[in-house]
Amino acid sequence: MQTSSDRHEYPAHWEADVVLRDGGTARIRPITADDAERLVSFYEQVSDESKYYRFFAPYPRLSAKDVHRFTHHDFVDRVGLAATVGDEFIGTVRYDRIGAGGRPATGAEADEAEVAFLVQDAHQGRGVASALLEHIAAVARERGIRRFAAEVLPANTKMIKVFTDAGYTQKRSFEDGVVRLEFGLEPTDRSLAVQYAREQRAEARSVQRLLAPGAVAVIGTGRAPGGVGRSILGNIRDAGFTGRLYAVNGALPEGQKELDGVPAFRSVRDIDGPVDVAVVAVPAERVPEVVAECGEHDVQGLVVVSAGYAESGPDGRERQRALVRQARSYGMRIIGPSSFGVINTSPEVRLNASLAPDMPRAGRIGLFAQSGAIGVALLSRLHRRGGGVTGVTGLSTFVSSGNRADVSGNDVLQYWYEDADTDVALMYLESIGNPRKFTRLARRTAAAKPLVVVQGARHGAGPRGHAVRATQLPHATVSALLRQAGVIRVDTITDLVDAGLLLARQPLPAGPRVAILGNSESLGLLTYDACLAEGLRPHPPQDLTTAASAADFHAALSHALADDSSDAVVVTAIPSVGEGSVGDAALAEALRSAAAEQPTKPVLVVHVELGGLAEALSAATSTAPQPGAASGPDPTPRTGERVKPRAAADAGAPADEKGAPAPAPPPEGTHPIPAYPAAERAVRALAQAVAYGQWRRDAADPGRVPEYEDIDERGAAALIEGMLARGQGLTLTTEATCELLAAYGVHVHRALPAPTPDAAAEAARTLGHPVALKATAPHLRHRADLGGVRLDLADEEQLRRAYAELTELFGSPEELRPVVQRMAPRGVDTVVRAVIDPAAGAVLSFGLAGAASQLLGDMAHRLIPVTDRDATSLVRSIRTAPLLFGWRGSAPVDTPALEELMLRVSRLVHDHPEVVAVTLEPVVVAPHGISVLGASVRLAPPPARDDHGPRTLPAY
């Protein structure tokens, strides 16, 4: 064993689970003296060629001295990490700190290290070395090492590629037959892009292995009909799964070879052939045995529907942790436990490994739900066109994460991002385990396809089965940050389906201008009012009267779509009676043929008690006019229009809720028109699409983070280091706050303490009249409404009189803590805050000081780092923004100066993660310039790892 003399304390925070390139998992951890036998066994399995590349000479075996050297580390100047699967090493990396001339060195003054890798041949090509490089680089940065050097034989092209592809700034040389690579370890834009791309490919692949397996075993299929395992087995079989399916039950009688027509076995180990995914439906106490059998059979992933885990209390939570640790030790990922299952409607897979008895129609919507009950409700609404929203729009994939102990919404987002079969992503979330990562992934996904999210448990703790980091931010702030990332945030699952169906069926609107037409004046006016309430710009409704024919609807819709002054059209329809009244099928065909003429604008229908119209709109069997319908143009897709080739897979859907047969699919290339039973629901969905479309356009040019020449980043770092040396976390003094902010060009008006009237008079003489006298006691600070502030004191007499009034009203100077400050130019009082939230990351907030922000919560928020476009939108996002732009004849204030202030604060927090909170209040924004009258800063040691650190799975 290592002794305290040759090692530092074991750095447990370096341990991490990672997803490799092929979707499997490995554990990375420090190498210790206890690993001697593992290291020897690992080295014996490495080929002679790999050994030669590592040591530049034949090196068949490790000597005792070598083993001691490679397993005894001080975790500062000498560090070794191993990638493990199970109890075996599959790869190693180590660094040794070096000084001048490449000789071993110690101490922080030597900031370079030599690094070397060795990966078992059977695991080369899985991205093991790339993952190890990310982690050893993070360790080195933590220990004060800034550069790595590596010597590689020219023939070792794989290792050279690992270094050159990492994205670090590097220098390359060739000497004495060896390639020498030197590179800095500070993350660069390119290195982070490489890291995120590798993370995306690996995590997407890990989900793809679970959703598109070649062989599935259902473990826990009871001998008697019924039960969870037996039901899932039947659902997989009945859906027409294209791979191999096996039933597993340890209690099967000897000699029984089939169960419900499926090959049956007593253990997964008895299956002759690979198994990609195991669906586990046994009691929780038997799951560890099943996981071990699956691991020994090289099963790639588990869907655990068994309950009795974290949702059941502390014992269950520990059982869940053990489950994840055990599965990851075999390189497996888990969906669940307490999962409802997974579905993949692709014709190449047709997997219904869930408790849903019917296979949903194939379509272009991806669905993720943390709750099984909500998942059932969403599947039902999409599958049966329930809740008044109808149409042939099906699913691509469905994942119920249950307790999301391992696979989470982040992983599924990684999969959907590159999934060609998914056009729209719908998510029901009750908790977000890693909000920083979710926001990053959501922003990237939303730039390619719509992401609609509804959050449950918004006003209380999340489900007991979910382990999440506590956030200090209110739900409204989190929602604002999600919207900034392009997420379409809705409040109910009804809204989730409404928005999802519109986005899956119709093009994005180019703007907020809405044309309204229909055969009901009243319904048109309701739609008009709903548009105004949602911030849209509707044209006056066009009333076609109740006598309107299908031809009238066709002509009106064609005209509205051709009108350049509208970006979307809402059609309202009510039943008509009497001779010559329009039929549902004829009206649907008229609308769809007219919409096909202008396929770049979305069309929505608000219908009242017209069940037949809704079905006909979404899935007319032909583009030809029905009897009695007006003829319309051929809706053949135009050149360049996207065709959804899988729309035909919706044929053969089951009957709807009223028992009517499901409609046939629409012709290829046409956009089914979504129908809504209420104007408010249609308009709300349209407003979400309008906002998302605007976000997409803005995201194409996100702005830039400005550089300011007067920022002293190094000086600020030195100040912070010196201040933190005095304590682990502290609120800076007024003097220290002003000094730190000044390093970033933020200048705070001096406020001199005034413990006595004479001291106040002296402070006023120093600053110059006119001055303000303010009480800074916590209960009076920033509360001018309570009378704790006296302004425009022109001379000493007024100052002394104000001092006497304050002490008479509120108490002694010791209680008031009065200060004197020079008057600033008149303007609008605002507040700028930045905080590093443990869950959401660094957030910049802005609002008007006083009641607007404190009572009404009128604050806007952006993720740090803030770009110039973010700052501009931040100022304009609050409801009280008109006060900054000349409301009711007042003078507009200097918002460019305000935006620059926010950008400087954002840079401070982004550059120095030790700055965990900044508050500037009030910031008086005058017609020319700004004045920061109050400021506070809090410091704390930075986290060892953040989202810019090496990729890892959540710790268990």
N, C-alpha and C positions, 0 to 999 in steps of 0.2 A: 504493500500500500504506500501511497505517497504520504509524506509527513508534512507538517506545517512549514518546515524549513524550505521545501522545494516546490510549494504550490500555494496559490491563493485559494480563497474559499470557492467551492465549486459554483460556477455561474449557471444556475438552473434556468435563468431567463434566456439562455442561448438555445435551449431545447425547442424544437419546432417540428411540426408535421408539415410536409409539403406535398403538392400534387406534381407528379412528373409528367413528362411530355405525352406518354401514352395513356394518361388518366389514372394510373395507379398511384399509390401513396408511399412515402418513405418518411422515416424520422431522422432528423439531423440533431446530433447532440455532441457535446465535448467528449473527447477520448480521455479515459483515466487509466490508472495502473491496473484496474480490475479487468481491462480489456485485452490483456496480453494474449490469452488463448484465442480470443476472437480475431485479433490482428494476425496471428500466425495462420489460423484457418483461412482467413480471407486471402492472405498472400499466397497460400498454396493453390488457390483456385484461379489466380491471375496467370495469364499466359506468359511465356518467356519473352515474347515480343513486347508486351506491355511493361514487363519488368525492365527490359532493356531501355525502353523509352523513358522510364522513370529515373533510372540510375546511370544511364549512359554506358552501361557495361553489362555483361552477363551477371545476373545476381539471383541464383536459383532459390536461395533461402535467406531468411533473416537471422542474423546472429543474436545472441542474448543481449549484447550491447545495443544492437539496433532496436530490438523490442523494447528495451528499457527507455531508449531515447524517444521512440515514437509513442510511448504511452505515458511518459512523465512530463507534465507541462506545468508551467507556473501561471498559465491563463492570462499572461500579460505580454511577455516577450516571446514566449513559445506557446503556441496554441495548435491543437489538432482537433478537427471535427470529423465525425463519421456519419455517413448515410446508412441507415439500417432498415432492413425488412425482417420482421420477426426478431430473432436474437442474433442475426448475422449481419456483418458489414457487407455493403455492396459498393462502397466508395469511401475514400478518405481524402482529406486536404489538411495541410498544415502550413503555418508560417513561422518564420524565425526572424526576429528583429535584427537588422543589420545597420552598421554605421559606415564610416568612410572606408572605401576599399572593399566593401562587401563582407567585412568581418562581423561576427556576432557582437551585439551591443545590448545595452539595457538603458532604461530611462527614457523620459519623454523627449530628450533632445535628439534622439535618433528616431526619425519618423518614417523610415522605410523598412520593408520586410520582404524576405524572399518567400515565395509561395510555390507549392508543388502539389500535384494531384495524382491519385491512382484510383481507377474505376475497374471493377470486375468486368471481364470481357462480356459475360452474359448479360450485363446491364448497360453496356455502352450503347449510345443512341437513344437512351430514355431521358436525357437531359439531367442526369445525375450531377455531372461536373458543373453545369451552368447553375444549378441550385446551390451546390456547395460554394461556388464562387460568390454568389450573392450573400450568403451567410457569413463566410469568412471575411468578406470585405466589410460587412456591418460590424463584426467583432473587432476588426482592426481599427476602424474609425473610432469605436468606443474606447479603444486603448491608446488613442493618440497617434496611430499610424496613418500617414497620408498617401503613401505610394506603395505599390507592389512591384517587385521585379521577379521575372520568371525566365529560366533558361530552358529551351526546348530544342530537341533535335529537329532538323528541317523535315525529316520524314514523318514526324509526329503531327501530321496535318490536322487531325481531329482536335488535339489540344490547342494548337495554334488558333484554330477556328473558335474554340471556346473563349479565348482571350479577345480576339479581334472582333467577335460578334457582340461582346458584352456592352459596347457603347461608351466605354470610358475613354478619356483623352489619353493617348498612348504614344510612346516612342519605341521604334523598332531598330535593332542593329544586328549585324552578323559578324561574329568573331570566333576564330578557332573552331570553325565547324558547328557552331551553336547559334541559334537565334535567341537574342536577348530582348525581352519585352519589358518595358517599364510603363506604368500607367497610374495616374492619380485615382483616388478612391472617392472623391466627392461626386455625388450623383450629378449627372448632366441630363439635359433634356433628352438626349439620345439614349443614355443608359436607362433612364426611367421608361422611355418608350419601348425599349427592348424588353425590359423587365415586365411591363404590363402586357405586352404582346405574348410573351411566353406564358404568363399567368393565364391569359385568356384562352390560349390554345389548350393548355393543360386542363384547366377546369371545365372548359367546354367538352373536351374529350372524356373527362370523367363522368359527366352527365350523359353524354351520348352513349357510353357503354351501358348505362342503366336503362336508357330509353330505346335502344335498338340492339338488344342482345340476339345472339344466334341460338342460344339455348337457355331455357328457364326451368328451374326446379321450384315447385311449391312445397315447402316443408311444413308439415302440420295438417295434412289432408286427412280428416277423420274418416274412419271406415264407414260410418253411417252418413247418409245424406244430410246436408245442412252444415252449419258451422262456417267459420270465416275461411279457413284454408280450402275447404271443399268448394265453397262458393267462388273463390278467386280462381281455382283450377278450372271450374266450369266456364267462368267468364273469359278466361284466356282461350280455352278451347273453342267456345262458341264464336268468338270474335274472328277466328280464322288465323291465329298467330302463324306466321310463316316460318318460324324456327322450330327447334325441337323442344318438346314440353315433357316434363317428368313430374310425377307425383311421389312425394317422400313421406313415409309414416313409419316410425320405428316400431309400431305395434301391428304392422301388417302380418298376417299369417305366413308361415313358411310356404313358399311355392306360389304365392299370389303375384302375378306379373303385371296386372293391369288394374286401373281404377278409373271408372267412367271412360273407358276406352283410351286411357293415357298410360304409358309405361310407368310402372310403380316399383319403388325400391324402399328398403328399410332405412337406408342411409345414403346421403349424397355421395359418400365415398364408394358406394357400390355401382354408381353410374359409370358406364364404360364410354367415356368421352368427356369433352370439356363442358362446363356449366358457366355461363357468363353472369347470370343474375339468379339469386335465390330469394324467393318471397318467403319470409319467415312469419309463420302464424302459429307458433307454439306458446305455451305459458311462459311468462318472463323468466321463471326460475330455470327453464330448460334452454333458454336462448344461448348462454355461454357455450354449452356443449355443441349446439348447432353451429355457432360461429366458428368454433375450432374445427369442426368437420369441413365446413366450407373453405376455411383458410387452407387446410391441408390438401383440399382438392383444387386449389387455385381458382376459386370462384372470384370474379372481378368486383362484384358489388352486391349489396343486400337492400331489399325493401322490407322493412320490419313493420308489420301491422300490429304486432303484439303490443298490449298495453301493460300498465303497471310500472311505469318509469317516473320521470321527474314530476309528471302531473299528479302523482299519488303521494308526494311528500318527500322528506329528506332521505329516507331509505331508497326510494325510487330514483331520486336524483343521483345518488352515489351509484346505483345500479346502471343508470344511463351513462355516467362517466366511464364506468368499467367497460360497458358495451363498446363505446367509441374507441377507447384505448385498445381493446382486444381486436376490433375490426381493422384499425389502422396498422396494428402490428403485422397483419397479414397483407397489407397494401390494399385493403378494400375500403370503399366508401359506402355510406349508409344513407338511405332515405327513411326517415322516421326517427325513433319509434312512434307508435300510435298513428301511423300513416294510413290514409284511405287508399293509397296505391298510386299507380302511374298508368298513363294511357298514351299510346302513340298510334295515330290513325293512318300513318303513311301506308300506302298499299304494299310497300316492300317489307313492312313490319307487322302491322295490324295487331298491336299488343294492348290488351285490356287487363292488365294486372292490377285490378282495383275491385272494390266492392260495388261498383256501378254495374247493374245487371245488363244494361244495354250499351253497346259500343256507340259512342257519339258519332254523328256525321263528320266526315273528313272536311276540313276547311283550313283557314289561314290564321286562326286565333290560337295563341299559346296561353294557357291558363295555369296559374300557380296559386295555391291556397294553403295557408298554414292550418286552417281549421277544416276537419273532415266534414262537419255539418254544413259549413258555408260552401265547401267544395261541391257537396251534393246539390245545394240550392243553385249554384252557378251552372253546374252541368245540366240541371233540369231546365233552367231558363234558356240556356243556349240551345239545348237539344230539342226541346219541345216548343220553342218560341213562346214561352210563357210570359206572364207579367205584362201582356199587351204589346210586347216587342216581338215581331215575327220575322221569319225569313230564313232562307237556306244559307246560313253562315255557320260553319262547323269549326271543329278544333283541329289543330295540328298535334299538339301535345298537352298533357295535363299532368301536373305533379302536385301531390298532397304531401307536404313535408312533415306533418305531424308536429312532434316536438323540435324538429329541425336540429337535432343533435349534431349532425354533420352537414349534409347537403342542405344549402339554404337558398333563399331567393337570389343571392349574389351569384351562386354557381349556375342557377338556371338562366339568369340574365346573360351570363357568359355564353351559354349554349344558344339561346335565342338570337344573340347578336349576329351569329354567322349562319343561323339555320335558314336555308332558302325556303322552307315550307311555312315559315311563320312571318306574317306581315304585321300583326298587332299583338302586343303582350299585355295581358290582364293579370293583376296580382292583388290578392287579398292578404294583407300583412297585419299581424297582431303585434309584432315586434320586429325590430331591425337590429340584428346582432352587431353589425359593423357599419354604422351609418356613413362614415367617411368613404368607405369602399363602395357602399351602395350608391352614394351620390355620384362618385366618379364613374361607376359602371352605367348608371342610369343616364348620365349626360351623354356618354358615348352611344348607348343603345338608342336613345331618343333622337339622336342625329340621323339614325338610319331607319327607324320604325317607331310608331307610337307606343308609349308605355303608359298604361292607365293603372292607377293604384288607389285602392281604398284601404284605410287604416282602421282596424278595430282596436279596442282597448285604448281609445285616445285619452280618456279622462281618468285613468287609473293604471294600476300595475298590469303588466302583460300576463299571459297565461303562466301558470306555475311551471309548466314543462319547458319554458323558454329561458335560457340563461342569457341575460342582456346586461350591457353596461348602463348604469344610471345616467340620465341626462339632466342637466340643470335648465334646459331650455323648455319653454312652454310649447304645447302642441302646435299652436299657430306659427311659431317660429320655425319649427321643423317642417311644417307644411310649406312655408314660404321658401325654405332652402330647397325642398324637393322640386317646387315649381321652377326655381332658378335653374335646376339641373335638367329641365325639360319634361319632368314627370307631370302627367295629367292627373292631378289629385282630385278625387271625388269623395263624396261623403257616405254613399250607400252602395250596396251591391246592385240595386236597380240602376243607379247612375253609371256604375261600372259596365253593366251590360249595354245600357243605352249608348254610351260613348264608344264602347268597343265595336258594336255593330255598325255604327256610322263610319268609324275609321276603317273598318275592314271592307266596307262596301263602296265608299264614295271617295273621290279625290279631296285633298285638303282645300279649303276655301282660300282665296288669295287676299281676302280682307274681310271687314265686318259688315259690308253692305248686303242687306237681305231683301229680296223681293218676296212678297206674300201674295198668293192668289188662291181662290177657292170659291165654293158655292155657298158659303155662309159668311155673311158680314160679321156676325157676332164672333164666330170662331177666328176670323181674320183679325178682329180687333184684340182678342185675347192674345193671339200670337204676336201682334204688334207690341202690346204692352210687355209681354214676356221678353221680347228682344231688347226693349229699352232697359228693362230691369237687369239684363245680363250684360249691358254695355255694348250691345250691337247697334248698328245704324240701319233700321228698317225703313223701306219705302212705304208709303201709304198702301194698305191692302187693296188688291184688285178684286172686286166682288163680281163673280161670274153669274150670280143668282142661282137659285135652286133649279132653274130650268136648263142649266148648262149641260151640254151633251159631251160625249167623249171627244168629239172634234173640237169643241170649245176649249176643253182642258188642254188638248194637244197644242192648239194654236197659242194659247196664253203662255203655256210653259215654254214653248219654242221661242216666243218673243222675249220672255224674261231671261232665258239663258243666253240669248244673243245680245242682250243689252249690256254694254260695257260698264254701266253704272251699278251693276249688281254682282256680288261674288258668290251668292248662294241663293237657293229658292226653297221656300217652304210652301207646300201645297196643302190646303185644308179641304177636307171633304166630309160631308154629312150625307146620310141616306136621303134619297129623293124618291118620291112616289108619283104614281100617275102614269098615263100612257106616254111612252117615249122616254121614260127615265133611264139614265145611264146604268148599265150593269157593272158589277164589280170587275169582271174579267175585261170588259171593253175599256173601262176607265184605266185599269192597270196597264193594259197594252198601250193605250194612248200616252200615258205618262212615261212609260219606259221607252217608247219609240222616240218621243220628243227629247228625253234625256240623252239618248244615244247620239243626237245631233251635236250636243255640246258636252262631251264627256269630261271636260276639265273643271266643271262646276258641280258642287254637291247639290243633290235634291233630297229633301225630306218630305214625308207626308204625315199630316196630323189627321187621323180618322176617328170618327165617333161611331161606335157600334157597327163597324163594317168588317166583320171577321173575314169575309170572303175577299175583300179588297186587299187586306194585308198579305194573305197568302198569295194572291195573284200578283201583287207587286214584286214579291221576292222571288217567285219561281214560276212565271208563265211558261207553258210548255212549248211555245212557239213565238217567233217574232212576227208571224203573220197576223193581220187583224182578225179578231173574233167576230162572229156574226153581230152586226149592228155597230161595230166599232169603226171609228174613222181610220182611214189608212194613214200610215206614217212612214217615214224613211227607214231604210234598212239599217238596223243598228250594228252592222258589221264593224269591228274595231278598226280605227284608223291606223295608218302607218305610225309606228312608234308607241302606240298605246299598249300598256302592259296587259297581257292576257293571263288570267289565273287558270292554269291548266288543270287544277284539281277541283274546280267547281263541280264537275260532273260526278265527283265521288259522293256528292250529297244525295244522289238518287237513292230511292229505296228507304228513306227515313221513315220512322214510325209515325203513327197517327198523332195529331196534336191533342191538346188537352180536351177539346170538345169532341174528339172521336173522328174528326174529318181526316181523310187520308192525306199523307204528306205530299206536298206538291213536287212536281218534277223539277229538275234543276234549270236555271236560266241558260240561255245560249252562251257559249264561250265568248269572252270579250265584253259582255255587257256588265253593267254595275247594278246589282239588285238594289232597289230603293228601300231604305228602312222606313218602317211605319211606326208611329207612336200614338198611344191612346189619349195623350194630353199635350196641349201646346207647350206647357212649361217643360215637360221632359224633352221634347224635340229641340226646343230652343236652348235648353241647358247643354244638351249634347253638342249642338252646333257651336255654342259659345266656347266650349272646351276645344273643339276642333279649330276654331278661329285663333284662339290663344296659342295653341300648339303650332299652327302654321306660322304665326308671327315669330314664335321662338325659333323655329327651324330657320327662318330667314335671318334672324339676328345671329343665330349660332354660326352662320357661315362667316361672320366677321365679329368674333367675340371681343375685339379690342386688344389693347396691350397694357402691360404693367409698366408705367413710365419709369424712367431713370432720372433721378435728381442729382445734379452734381454736388450739391451742398450736403448730401447725406454722408455722415461719418459712421459707416457700419463698424469698422474696427474699433473706433473710440467707444461706441455704444457697447460692443461686446466686452471691452475691458471694464467699463463701468458695471455692467451686469455681473461679470465674474467676481469683481471685488465686493459687490453688494451681497451676492449669494454666499460668499465665504463667511458672512456673519450669521447665516441661518438658513434653514431649509426652505422656508417660504416666508415672505415678508411684504408688507405694504410700505412703499417707499415714503420717506419724508417729503415735505413740500419741496425742499431744496434739491433732493436727489431726483424727484419726479421732473422738475423743470430742467435739470441738467441732461437727463436721459432723453426727454422729448426734444430738447434743443438740438441734440445730435442728429435728429431726423427732420430738422427744420420746422418743428412745432414749438412756438414761443408762447409761454403762458404769462399773462400779466402778473406782475409782482403783487403779492398781498402781504402786507407787513402786520405782525401781531400787534394788538392794542390792548394789553392787560389793564391799562389805566387810561384815564382821560388825557394825561400828559403824554403818555406813549402814543396815543392816537394822534394828538396834535403834532408830535415830532414826526410820525410816519407821514402825515399829510404834507408837512413842509418838505420832506425828502422826495415825495412823489409829485407834489404840485397839485394845487386845487384846479378844478373841482374833483372831489373824491366821493367814494361810496363807503359806508360803514356797514359791515355785514357780520351777523352772528353765524359761526360755523359749527355750533353744537349739532350733533346728529339729528335731533328732532326739529331743528330750524333750518338746517342746510338745504339750499335750493327750494325754500318755501317762502317766497316773497309774499305770498298771500297771507301768511301769518304775521307779517309786519316785522320780520327780523332783518330787514334791509332798509337802509336809508340812502337815497341817491342824490346826486347833484348838490353836495354840500360845498358851497362856494367859498367859505372862509372858516376860520377856527371857531368863531362863535357858533355858527350853525353845527359844526362838528361836535362841539362839547354839549350843545343842547340835545342833539340826536343821541349822543352817548348816554346822557342822563335818562332820556326817554326809554331806551332799550333796557337799561339795567332796572329801571322802575317797573317795566312791564314783564320782563322775563327772568329776572334774577341777577345774581352777582356775575361779574366778568368771568370768574372761574367756570361758571355754568354756561355762559354764552360763547366764550372763546372768540371775542370780536377781532376782526381784522379790518385794515384800511386798504383800499385799492383805488387806483386812479380810474376815473370815469372813462368808459369806452364809448365810441360812437354809437348812437342809437341804431337799433336794428331788430331782427327777429331772434329770439333766444332758441337755440337748438341744443341737442345732445348727441354726441358721437361716442359709441362704445365698441370695444372689441373684447371678446372673451374666447378662451380656448375651452370648449366644452369637452368633457371626457368621452362623450359618445359621438357628437357631431363634428368635432374639430374646431378650427378657428373661424369665428363668425364676426362680421362687422355689422353694427346696427346703427340706425339713424332715425331721429324723430324730432319734433318740437319739444322743447323743455316744458315742464309743468304738467298741467292736467291732460293735455293731448296725449302724451306718452304714458304718464303714470296712471291716469284714470281710465282713458279710453283705449290704451294699448296701441296707439297709432304709431307703430314702429315698422320700419322696413329693414330687411336683413339680406346680406350677401355673404357667400363663402369667401374666405381669404385664400389666395391673393386676389384682390379686387382689381379689375381692369378699368381703364378710363370709361368704357361704355357702361360697366357695372356702376361706377360712381354716378354717372349721369342719370341712369335709371333709378338708382337708390334715392336720390334727392326727389325725384318725381313720383315715387311709388306710394308715399304716405297720403292719406286722405286730406290732410291739412296743407299739402304742397302749394295750393293757390296763394297762401299767405307769403310765400317766398317770391312770387312772380307778379306782384302788383295787384293783389285782390282789392276790389272796391276802391280803386284809385290810389292805393298806397304805392310807395316807390318800390320797384323791384330791387331785390338785394343781390349781392355778389355771389351767385351760386357757383361760378367757376372757382373762386377762392375756396369755397366750402368743399367742392369736389376734390381739389388738390389736398386739402387737409385730410380728408378721408383716405386718399391714396397714400399719403405719408404714414398715417397710422397703420394702414394695412401692411405697408412695407416693413414697419417696425416689428409687428407681430409675426409676420411671415419670416423675416430674417432671423428673429431671435425667439425660438419656441419657449425660452425661459420667461418671456413676458406673457403671463396668463390672463391678465385683465388690464384694460385701459379704459378710463372714463374721462371724457372731456365735457364738463357741464358747469355753467352754460357756455356755449359757443355763440357769441353774438355776431350775427351776419348782417353787416351794414350794407348800404348801397355801394360802398367801395371798401372792400377789405373785411376781415374777420378779426374777432378778439376772443381768445380763449381765456376765460376768467377763472376757471377752476379745473383741476386735473388730479387724477390719482392713478397710480400704477402698482400692480402687484406682480411679484416675481415668484417663481418656484422652479426647482430643478426640472429639466426637460425629461420627457419619457425616454426610456432606453430605446424603444422602437416606435416608429409611426408608420403611416401609410406609404412613406417613401422608403421604408426599410425593406428587407428581403421578403419575398412572398411566403406566407405561412397560412396554414389552416387555423381556425379558432382553437385555442388551447383547451384541453380537457384533462 
